[in-house]
Amino acid sequence: MRLFSRRDFVLTGSATAASLPTLLRAQTPDAIPTATLEVGTEAGAKVPADFIGLSYESMQLEDPAFFSPENISLVQQFRNIASKGVLRLGGNTSEFGWWKATDDVTAPTRTEAPWKAEGEPTAATTFAITPKAVDNLDGFLKATGWNCIYGLNLGYGTPEVDVAEATYVMKRLGPRLQYFQLGNEVDQFKGHLRDPQTWNVDTYLEEWLKIARAAQKALPEAKFGMPDVAADVTWLTQIADRWAAIEDKPNVVTLSHHYYWSGPPSNPDATIENLLKPDAKVAEHAATTKAAAAKIGASVTYRMTEGNTVYRGGKPGVSDVFAAALWGAEYLFRLMQAGYCGVNLHGGSGHAQAVSVGGVFHGEALMKDPTVPHPKPFYTPIANEGTLAGAGVDGKLNNKYLLEPVGYGMKFAAAFQGATMLPVTLDAGNTNITAYAGKRADGKTIVAILNKEAATPVRITAPYFDTIQILIAPALDAHEAHVNTVVSETSSRRTTEGQVFTLPAHMATLIVLH
């Protein structure tokens, strides 16, 4: 990551090419929209120091070398996004793996249910998770400085097998294990893993409690998250309403749900323009989830454990471009404000992700030129360069990883980890520009300002500040993003009303107030 000085901005106005707009200029036309930034002092939610999270399919553990301290490039990209974070292992494939405790254990035989849902794995999907994979996962977490949410199998799980796996995982990961998740997108089990005529919150709780209680008895210090629904957050309310009457309660510390902005890839409304508009569901989900968590217990937190732009692998030209970086940063900021303990954006390798969505990335059919290298899946925050270049050496993927645009959005938002959110106003009329503020542990106030317009700059009057970071790319539909650190104040002018600067179109900036 290159450090940029004021001279860099004035002379080049670009992190990657001279064609990018001059950044934060003092001299601007009078006709552009104007806004005044005001930051309040009332303390809001405290952002955990490990708020940033990534979500991967449990099937990644099929290859013990993936989450391993020896996978140096992947370790570096995790640390590149955030020095602290939470890796969530789960996804659709978490219901189809099996614990191979020793070499002589054979794979279970599973029969396909009469119910069939599009975009889901089949009963023929089986993969082994071995102690070696968990050992390497422990080393990977130590190397990254991250912790872990570990998904257990509810779909085909049994108390005996799940407890055996949980026992090994808890012993090996120790303090790096935040909690166990038992079941993925359980609201979608109907028509997939369970009879749609009988599956509901009550049948879910009956099955969940049977395994969770067994695990709690064997592992008194174990913690759990639930219910990890795909979209129906009313399940959280229904569970909270039943919780007081449940006896022998497992230690539930977090309520969780998923969030995909749109989908499937063929949805014509899944466009850049719509992606960058406010989504009312975010606030609605937050209110429901917060209330349910409080009803279960005062110390119970809430988390978005899997989500991204467009479900079933993302959409080309939307999920893999700079607009997704701005979307990702803002989504994290909104959930920070709402008091979430963390957010896990979904991604991973092409193979595991393809299996999780039924074997095919439907977004590939929408590509104008299918031969163009692209991340698999389109929305992954971290891509393996082998999935961009094709087969790699001898048909195998290499071990070089790189951040995709949404990953840069996460990196930009990570500056708020550990901060306390503050109220902020920035009104530029109909211009699509937003701001978020927080007070860091050192007492300084930081503000993130996101201009999501395709071509409209905004002139802003703010309290005196220094620019410390920018999130930029040549255009909203550019297949790239960059987070650059600024080592001195960028071009602006001071007045009696404050410091005046222009934030160019499709750019975000992070400032620290004096």
Secondary structure, DSSP 8 states (H G I E B T S, - for coil): --EE-HHHHHHH--SS-TTS--SS-S---TTS-EEEEEE------B--TT-EEEEEEGGGGGSTTTSSTT-HHHHHHHHHH-SS-EEEEESGGGGTEEE--STT---------S---TTS--TT--EEE-HHHHHHHHHHHHHHT-EEEEEE-SSS--HHHHHHHHHHHHHHHGGGEEEEEE-SSGGG-BTTTB-TTT-SHHHHHHHHHHHHHHHHHH-TT--EEEEEESS-THHHHHHHHHHTT-SS---EEEEEEEEEEE--TT-TT--HHHHTS--HHHHHHHHHHHHHHHHH-TT-EEEEEEEEEETTT--TTTTTSHHHHHHHHHHHHHHHHTT-SEEEEEE--HHHHHHHTTS--GGGGG-S-TTS---SSTT-SEEEHHHHHSS-GGG---S-EEE-HHHHHHHHHGGGTT-EEE-EEE--TTS-EEEEEEE-TTS-EEEEEEE--SS--EEEEESSEEEEEEEE-SSTT-S--EEEEESS--S-EEETTEEEEEE-SSEEEEEEE-
